[in-house]
Amino acid sequence: MRTRKYSEQKGKCFVCHKPMELMQTQLAHRVPQSKINLDKYSKPVIHHEDNLRLVCSLKCNAAVLVRPGSIGETDLMLSIEKKLGIVGLRRKIRQKMPNIYNKNGHN
């Protein structure tokens, strides 16, 4: 994955566009891999290549983030779910098991 992203980005940081050495890069999640997001979207969605960018530093890593709850986050996650063929899966599960989701604070 890292090598493919490096090639796609032509060896440059996604944020500041500085040239990078492959082994000094960081894979940054646009929607973070927090427990809440992993529960909300699932591991395959959060770790999908469309949610990852190569960056050169922690400063650039922080700049990659999509604002939580934004249309950008929703659009990105829906796009990935479509590619994985799981669109609407969470909604269907929630409808079948509403007590579990409401008890755990999920909507």
C-alpha positions as CSV (number, residue, x, y, z in Angstrom):
1,M,0.0,0.0,0.0
2,R,2.7,2.4,1.0
3,T,4.6,1.8,-2.3
4,R,1.5,2.3,-4.4
5,K,0.6,5.6,-2.6
6,Y,4.2,6.8,-3.0
7,S,4.0,6.1,-6.7
8,E,0.5,7.8,-7.0
9,Q,1.8,10.9,-5.1
10,K,5.0,10.9,-7.2
11,G,7.1,10.7,-4.0
12,K,5.7,14.0,-2.6
13,C,3.9,14.7,0.6
14,F,0.1,15.0,0.1
15,V,-0.1,18.2,2.2
16,C,3.1,20.2,1.6
17,H,4.3,18.5,-1.6
18,K,7.9,18.2,-0.4
19,P,9.8,15.2,-1.9
20,M,10.0,12.3,0.5
21,E,12.0,9.1,0.8
22,L,9.7,6.1,0.9
23,M,11.0,4.8,4.2
24,Q,10.5,8.2,5.9
25,T,6.8,8.5,5.0
26,Q,3.8,8.2,7.3
27,L,0.4,6.7,6.2
28,A,-2.2,9.2,7.4
29,H,-5.9,8.4,7.8
30,R,-8.2,11.2,6.5
31,V,-10.9,9.9,8.9
32,P,-8.9,8.7,11.9
33,Q,-8.8,5.1,13.0
34,S,-10.3,5.8,16.5
35,K,-12.4,3.3,18.3
36,I,-15.5,5.4,17.6
37,N,-14.7,5.5,13.8
38,L,-13.8,1.8,13.7
39,D,-17.2,1.0,15.3
40,K,-19.1,3.4,13.2
41,Y,-17.5,2.6,9.8
42,S,-15.7,-0.8,10.2
43,K,-12.0,-1.7,9.8
44,P,-12.1,-2.3,6.1
45,V,-13.5,1.2,5.4
46,I,-11.2,3.0,7.8
47,H,-8.1,1.2,6.4
48,H,-9.2,1.5,2.7
49,E,-6.6,3.1,0.5
50,D,-9.0,6.0,-0.4
51,N,-8.8,7.0,3.3
52,L,-5.0,7.0,3.4
53,R,-2.5,9.6,2.2
54,L,1.3,9.6,2.5
55,V,2.7,12.5,4.4
56,C,6.2,13.6,5.6
57,S,5.5,14.7,9.2
58,L,3.1,14.7,12.1
59,K,2.2,18.3,11.2
60,C,1.2,17.2,7.7
61,N,-0.5,14.1,9.2
62,A,-2.8,16.4,11.2
63,A,-3.6,18.5,8.2
64,V,-4.9,15.5,6.2
65,L,-7.8,14.9,8.6
66,V,-11.3,15.4,7.3
67,R,-13.4,17.4,9.8
68,P,-15.5,15.0,11.9
69,G,-19.2,15.0,11.0
70,S,-18.6,17.0,7.8
71,I,-20.1,16.3,4.4
72,G,-16.5,15.5,3.3
73,E,-16.3,12.7,5.9
74,T,-19.8,11.3,4.9
75,D,-19.0,11.4,1.2
76,L,-15.6,9.8,1.6
77,M,-17.0,7.0,3.8
78,L,-20.0,6.3,1.5
79,S,-17.7,6.2,-1.5
80,I,-15.5,3.6,0.2
81,E,-18.5,1.6,1.3
82,K,-19.8,1.6,-2.3
83,K,-16.4,0.3,-3.5
84,L,-16.5,-2.4,-0.9
85,G,-20.2,-3.3,-1.6
86,I,-21.4,-2.6,1.9
87,V,-23.5,0.5,1.5
88,G,-26.4,0.6,3.9
89,L,-25.2,-2.5,5.8
90,R,-24.8,-0.6,9.1
91,R,-28.3,0.9,8.6
92,K,-29.8,-2.5,8.1
93,I,-28.1,-3.9,11.2
94,R,-29.3,-1.0,13.3
95,Q,-32.8,-1.5,12.1
96,K,-32.7,-5.2,13.1
97,M,-31.0,-4.6,16.4
98,P,-32.0,-1.1,17.6
99,N,-31.7,-1.9,21.3
100,I,-28.0,-2.8,21.0
101,Y,-27.1,0.4,19.1
102,N,-29.2,2.7,21.3
103,K,-27.7,1.1,24.5
104,N,-24.1,1.7,23.3
105,G,-24.8,5.3,22.2
106,H,-24.7,4.7,18.5
107,N,-27.2,6.4,16.2
